[in-house]
């Protein structure tokens, strides 16, 4: 399967033969999970969600501070 990810104006992709969670996907892309929200369509998807087929996700950078 192929997972495409829009992040910071770039389109990244990861190929995997086995299902993987969004957290595992972020680890493969070297993106800290605490810095982004995964979005599919109009819905925020938990990092624990299992990806089992081709999909395209958008990563929204979460800003923090005071």
GITA-V63586 format. One record per residue. N is the residue number from 0. RES is the residue in three letters. BURIAL is I if it has 16 or more other C-alpha atoms within 10 Angstrom, else O. Layout:
BEGIN
n = <N	N>
res = <RES	RES>
burial = <BURIAL	BURIAL>
END
This chain:
BEGIN
n = <0	1	2	3	4	5	6	7	8	9	10	11	12	13	14	15	16	17	18	19	20	21	22	23	24	25	26	27	28	29	30	31	32	33	34	35	36	37	38	39	40	41	42	43	44	45	46	47	48	49	50	51	52	53	54	55	56	57	58	59	60	61	62	63	64	65>
res = <UNK	UNK	UNK	UNK	UNK	UNK	UNK	UNK	UNK	UNK	UNK	UNK	UNK	UNK	UNK	UNK	UNK	UNK	UNK	UNK	UNK	UNK	UNK	UNK	UNK	UNK	UNK	UNK	UNK	UNK	UNK	UNK	UNK	UNK	UNK	UNK	UNK	UNK	UNK	UNK	UNK	UNK	UNK	UNK	UNK	UNK	UNK	UNK	UNK	UNK	UNK	UNK	UNK	UNK	UNK	UNK	UNK	UNK	UNK	UNK	UNK	UNK	UNK	UNK	UNK	UNK>
burial = <O	O	I	I	I	I	I	O	O	O	O	O	I	O	O	O	O	O	O	I	O	I	I	I	I	I	O	O	O	O	O	O	I	O	O	I	I	I	I	O	O	O	O	O	O	O	I	O	O	O	I	O	O	O	O	I	I	I	I	O	O	O	O	O	O	O>
END
